[in-house]
């Protein structure tokens, strides 16, 4: 498979996640990642629910784990992946760290998926969910699939999921592509936690659901509200 690889260097990446997700102490500590399984097993003797909080550590090889303040935000999508939550480049059997090159891109991408969930569960209108912005960076060699229109179907991810699995198995660091939801925006998907530096927390947002679509976004720290076009 001849896929162009290019160095992607962005001083700013933005990922949007649900605010309800707590940090995971094991990842935030200074403990050696090689000791995580033993530490988790010991703690589970006193708190059986800790394993559910930590996730599936076997999804990430020791050498590719990250640790320290903020590491939960990077590790979480890899250890808590699930076939119930597939994405464009994964069927959910493995995780990725998705991010956009600006806040507007990350919001547009998450609005699409949030709206699908809200429709599927027939949620009532209102300011239904809160999200946090993770501000990071990227400086890595990634597969550039800008020329692969077959991977950009707005809703059918079957072809792109097969592609993602193949590239991960081939040793790729991740993928970069033009945003499907925001014109001129770009996205990345890192296959492993150590591909990107640990992000910091940015703004907090709320999405308004009108029963059919997300029609407003509010930045909670400033109170600014804007309409989703």
PyMOL commands that set and color helices and strands:
alter all, ss='L'
color gray80, all
select helices_A, chain A and resi 25-28+33-44+50-54+57-59+62-64+71-79+83-85+103-120+149-151+158-169+193-195
alter helices_A, ss='H'
color red, helices_A
select strands_A, chain A and resi 5-18+97-100+126-144+174-178+186-190+200-209+214-219+225-227
alter strands_A, ss='S'
color yellow, strands_A
deselect
rebuild
show_as cartoon
